[in-house]
C-alpha cells in the first residue's frame, strides 16, 4: 500500500503579502485624499463670492458666526487638512503597516492597527482645525478677512509671511521635520503596545507634523482659505519638504522667500 503523503498548503510569501497590503493601504489613502479634494472643490465652487467682482465682495457682509456656521467651517478645515497632510504621512503609514504585516504574516490581516494609526493622525489635525476655525472667527470679527477668506490687509499678510518664513529656521521646525522625514526612527522611538497603541502613535505623529507645518498653514489666511490653487501649492511644498532628499534645503529657501515677500508687502501696505 503506497504511503500517503500529507497534503501541503502553499502560503503566499511574506513579500507578496506585504506588496498586497501596500497596495491596499495606498488605495485607501488615495480614495480618502481624492474625496477630500473633491469636497473642497465642491464648496469652493459653491461659494457665493466666486461669482462676485471685487466691489461686490467688499460690500458683502461678514458671515454670522453661529453654531452651524462654526461647525461647517470646522468641517471644511478638517477635510482640508486631510487632503493636504495625509499624503505626506503615507511613508510612515506604509512602514507601520509593513511592520504589522511581518508580525501577522501567518494569519489574515484586517489593517485595523493601520486604520487606528491613521485615525490618530487625523485626530491631531482635527484639533488643529478647531484652533484654526476659532482663529478665522476672530479674524473675521476683526475685519481682517474678506468674503473670500483672504487677508484684507497687506501688512497682516506680510506679517504672516514673515512669521512663517522665520519659523522655517527654528530648532523646533528642524526637529519636527526630522521626525517626519524619518519614519523608521519615529516608529522605533514612539512604539506603543496595547489595543490603543497605534492610535496614540498616530496622534503623536500628527502632533509632530503640526509642529512642522502649523506656520505654513497660517498662510491660508493671507491668500485665501478657499483658494484651491494656494491650498494645492502649500500641500505640494509640504510634500517636497518632507519626502524629497532636498526637502530641508527647499524649506529654507522657501522660508527666505516668504520673509522677503512679507517684508515687501509690509513696506507697500
C-alpha positions as a printed Julia matrix, in Angstrom:
269×3 Matrix{Float64}:
   0.0    0.0    0.0
   1.55   3.27  -1.09
   2.41   5.72   1.63
   0.02   8.63   1.96
   1.85  11.91   1.87
   0.41  14.73   3.93
  -1.22  17.42   1.84
   0.76  20.64   1.88
  -0.87  24.03   1.65
   1.16  26.71  -0.05
   1.04  30.05   1.71
   1.85  33.33   0.0
   5.31  34.59   0.75
   5.8   37.47   3.13
   6.89  39.7    0.22
   3.66  39.01  -1.63
   1.6   39.68   1.47
   3.41  42.93   2.1
   3.05  44.04  -1.52
  -0.65  43.27  -1.44
  -1.05  45.13   1.83
   0.92  48.1    0.49
  -1.41  48.37  -2.48
  -4.43  48.17  -0.19
  -3.14  50.94   2.09
  -2.17  53.18  -0.83
  -5.56  52.64  -2.45
  -7.36  53.53   0.77
  -5.25  56.67   1.19
  -5.84  57.67  -2.43
  -9.61  57.32  -2.05
  -9.7   59.36   1.18
  -7.49  62.12  -0.24
  -9.43  62.23  -3.52
 -12.74  62.54  -1.65
 -11.27  65.34   0.48
 -10.15  67.32  -2.56
 -13.48  66.7   -4.31
 -15.29  68.1   -1.27
 -13.02  71.15  -1.19
 -13.58  71.78  -4.89
 -17.34  71.48  -4.39
 -17.57  74.0   -1.56
 -15.12  76.38  -3.29
 -17.19  76.42  -6.48
 -20.41  76.72  -4.5
 -19.14  79.71  -2.5
 -21.27  82.75  -3.45
 -18.26  85.04  -3.62
 -16.91  83.04  -6.57
 -19.37  84.83  -8.86
 -18.78  88.34  -7.48
 -16.39  91.06  -8.53
 -14.07  92.84  -6.09
 -16.54  95.66  -5.38
 -19.38  93.25  -4.61
 -17.16  91.14  -2.37
 -16.05  94.22  -0.45
 -19.69  95.14   0.18
 -20.63  91.62   1.21
 -21.49  91.48   4.94
 -19.45  89.42   7.35
 -20.83  85.92   7.96
 -22.97  85.24  11.0
 -20.8   83.02  13.17
 -23.5   80.91  14.76
 -23.04  77.28  15.8
 -23.99  75.95  12.37
 -21.52  78.19  10.53
 -18.75  77.33  13.01
 -19.43  73.61  12.54
 -19.42  73.93   8.74
 -16.15  75.88   8.81
 -14.62  73.34  11.19
 -15.64  70.52   8.84
 -14.04  72.39   5.93
 -10.76  72.8    7.83
 -10.73  69.16   8.89
 -11.29  67.92   5.35
  -8.71  70.37   4.03
  -6.1   69.14   6.5
  -6.81  65.54   5.48
  -6.38  66.41   1.8
  -3.21  68.42   2.4
  -1.42  66.43   5.1
  -2.39  62.77   4.76
  -0.31  62.25   1.56
   2.83  63.38   3.39
   2.15  60.79   6.11
   1.97  57.95   3.57
   5.57  56.68   4.09
   5.06  56.38   7.86
   1.71  54.65   7.38
   3.17  52.23   4.85
   6.14  51.38   7.06
   3.88  50.91  10.08
   1.63  48.63   8.04
   4.65  46.67   6.74
   5.89  46.08  10.28
   2.44  44.89  11.24
   2.46  42.64   8.18
   5.74  40.99   9.13
   4.35  40.23  12.57
   1.0   38.97  11.3
   2.05  37.36   8.01
   0.97  33.92   9.17
  -2.66  34.96   9.63
  -5.22  37.01   7.82
  -4.91  40.72   8.49
  -7.62  43.36   8.65
  -5.45  46.51   8.83
  -7.22  47.71  11.95
  -3.95  48.8   13.55
  -3.05  50.85  10.47
  -6.51  52.4   10.41
  -6.12  53.34  14.08
  -2.74  54.91  13.35
  -4.28  56.97  10.53
  -7.21  57.91  12.77
  -4.83  59.2   15.44
  -3.05  61.3   12.83
  -6.36  62.78  11.66
  -7.45  63.47  15.26
  -4.35  65.6   15.78
  -5.14  67.67  12.7
  -8.79  67.87  13.76
  -7.62  69.58  16.96
  -5.55  71.96  14.85
  -8.62  72.58  12.67
 -10.59  73.63  15.74
  -7.91  76.18  16.62
  -7.78  77.39  13.0
 -11.56  77.77  12.87
 -11.52  79.79  16.09
  -8.75  81.96  14.65
 -10.76  82.51  11.47
 -13.74  83.56  13.57
 -11.59  86.08  15.45
 -10.0   87.43  12.27
 -13.41  87.82  10.63
 -14.7   89.69  13.68
 -11.65  91.98  13.46
 -12.47  92.66   9.79
  -9.13  91.28   8.64
 -10.61  88.68   6.27
 -12.65  89.29   3.12
 -15.69  87.36   1.9
 -13.27  85.01   0.13
 -11.5   84.47   3.48
  -8.35  86.25   2.32
  -6.45  88.96   4.13
  -7.8   92.48   3.64
  -4.56  94.0    4.89
  -1.22  93.7    3.05
   0.5   94.38   6.36
  -1.31  91.48   8.03
  -0.49  89.18   5.09
   3.12  90.33   5.27
   3.32  89.57   8.98
   2.02  86.05   8.35
   4.63  85.5    5.64
   7.46  86.78   7.82
   6.39  84.61  10.77
   6.01  81.51   8.58
   9.35  82.16   6.88
  11.19  82.77  10.15
   9.75  79.59  11.66
  11.4   77.59   8.86
  14.77  78.31  10.51
  13.87  77.45  14.11
  15.13  74.42  16.04
  11.59  73.22  16.69
  10.83  73.2   12.97
  14.04  71.31  12.26
  13.36  68.74  14.96
   9.76  68.11  13.9
  10.71  67.94  10.22
  13.43  65.43  11.06
  10.89  63.15  12.74
   8.52  63.45   9.78
  11.36  62.59   7.38
  12.48  59.55   9.42
   9.53  57.14   9.71
  11.64  54.23  10.96
  13.18  56.3   13.74
   9.78  57.61  14.76
   8.17  54.16  14.87
  11.0   52.73  16.96
  11.16  55.67  19.36
   7.42  56.0   19.89
   6.32  52.36  19.7
   3.35  51.62  21.95
   1.62  48.36  22.67
  -1.96  47.61  23.6
  -5.21  47.98  21.66
  -4.91  51.77  21.52
  -1.16  51.86  20.93
  -1.49  52.54  17.17
  -3.99  55.33  17.83
  -1.62  57.05  20.25
   1.3   56.61  17.84
  -0.72  58.2   15.06
  -1.69  61.05  17.37
   1.96  61.6   18.28
   2.97  61.62  14.62
   0.21  64.11  13.85
   1.36  66.42  16.65
   4.89  66.35  15.27
   3.58  67.19  11.8
   1.64  70.1   13.3
   4.87  71.27  14.91
   6.45  71.1   11.47
   3.72  72.77   9.41
   1.46  74.96  11.58
   3.11  78.2   10.45
   2.7   77.26   6.8
  -1.0   76.62   7.37
  -1.48  80.18   8.68
  -0.62  81.42   5.19
  -4.08  80.26   4.14
  -5.36  83.37   5.93
  -3.08  85.52   3.77
  -4.0   84.2    0.34
  -7.36  82.51   0.79
  -8.68  79.66   2.88
 -10.78  78.63  -0.12
  -8.17  79.39  -2.79
  -7.6   75.86  -4.07
  -4.52  76.84  -6.07
  -2.87  78.19  -2.92
  -4.01  75.16  -0.93
  -2.51  72.86  -3.58
   0.72  74.89  -3.64
   1.11  74.59   0.13
   0.34  70.87   0.03
   2.99  70.4   -2.69
   5.53  72.39  -0.68
   4.88  70.18   2.36
   5.3   67.02   0.27
   8.6   68.23  -1.17
   9.88  69.31   2.23
   9.01  66.03   3.92
   9.6   63.4    1.25
  12.42  64.53  -1.06
  16.18  64.48  -0.39
  16.37  68.24  -0.97
  13.42  68.89   1.35
  15.29  70.74   4.14
  17.07  72.96   1.61
  13.81  73.69  -0.2
  12.24  74.55   3.15
  14.94  77.08   3.97
  14.9   78.65   0.52
  11.12  78.86   0.75
  11.43  80.42   4.21
  13.8   83.1    2.89
  11.41  83.89   0.02
   8.5   84.14   2.47
  10.41  86.6    4.64
  11.36  88.74   1.65
   7.82  88.7    0.26
   6.38  89.55   3.66
   8.7   92.5    4.13
   7.76  93.82   0.7
   4.04  93.54   1.48
   4.53  95.3    4.8
   6.51  98.09   3.11
   3.89  98.79   0.43
   0.95  98.31   2.8
